[in-house]
Amino acid sequence: MRFRPWPKPEPYRDTSRKRAAFKRKQRLEREALLLFSEMIAAGQHSVDEEMARRHIWSDEREREQRALRAGRWREARSRLFALPAELRSTIRNLWRICPYPADPTYLLDLLHQIKVGRVDPHRPPWVFDGKLSARTTPNPETFDEAFRQIGHRKIGGGPKATPADEFLFCGNLGSGILFLRTRVRLNDPHESYYTSSSHRLRDSHVGRAGHWIDLEVRGDCSDSELELIRRLAQDADTRPVVVRRVDTMTPTHGEAAP
């Protein structure tokens, strides 16, 4: 049976801080009623008397707490052994691995929770017995069905150029999680352009020389999945889409590579 030993009893320690705190308490009592300060002072006892009383009280308190704890252990054991043998063995094994402190109060509470049906001893709430499976989209029909947007920021810009949008997507086609980053790039890199904040893989008529979508794919991705990503992205946009693999996210200006 898992249990936490009671700390070794120690005698009450008489310190200068405790004496100063007691004197301050008596002073505040007198200052609270200045007209009756002399009467209050006459009824107050000395610091030495208070320390002697605390020595006696500490020993009595220690005995009471130990007796109370022992009584709770006896109550918990009596409740436990009143159960059927199979259930008793299950609860004892459960008590060894449960996250509760090794205290009789927590054991009594566990027995009560099992009795009223809030805790199933065969399937405790702190043990996860479910099966984890990745959420995949093996045969998506659209880009939005396969990938979910998880990031958006502005990049570029300057005195004569406005910033463009960069979007980050994630999804899983079956081989593992993939991270996609899309950027709008100009055919003429010296041309100023602007992409609206609502623009993702949509039409845009900004830029006289035209522009294209640069789509970076990070993660384990087969050639067939890469082609599927290109096709879905191209179906979602009228501009040319170029898909390429990258080992790490390519840092932009002012960023450091991870």
C-alpha angles and dihedrals in degrees: 000000000000113000141156114237117237112253115260108266116248130190119256111275117227108211135173091242092057091049092049091049091051092050090050090051091053092047092052090050090055094044092050090068108026095176090058098036093116092051091048091048091052090057095048121095128219128270092249091055090049093051091049091051091050091052090057094042092050093056092047092047091050092053092047093051094047091048091048092050093047090050091053091050090052091049092049092049092048091052091046096050091047089068125087115278095249094049091043091055091048092051092048090053089046092052090055094058103030119112093234119114114261092255127127091233091061092045090053090049091050091052090049093049090051092047095053092043100248093119124043107211090207093050108028116191094239093059115076110209099168126113118248118219129175118246106243137177104204099173110025120177098200137029092243090054093053101040136037125208112243103163145029134177143154120254134185122007131136143162093313101022133060121222124262130219124258118195130195122206135181133198145139123235093181106282096074142295116317130199118206127193120192127196132175111232129188123235085222106047092197093061120101115234142168130209117198120241092243091055115107116144094340139114119289127177098194117122124048095225092048131240141232140213119257108202118187120196121202122187140042105325130160123220091254091052090048090053090047090053091050092050094048092047092047091050089054095052137040095213123085113276121208115195122195138166122243128186093212135010106280107239117236126219110307095016129110122226113252 
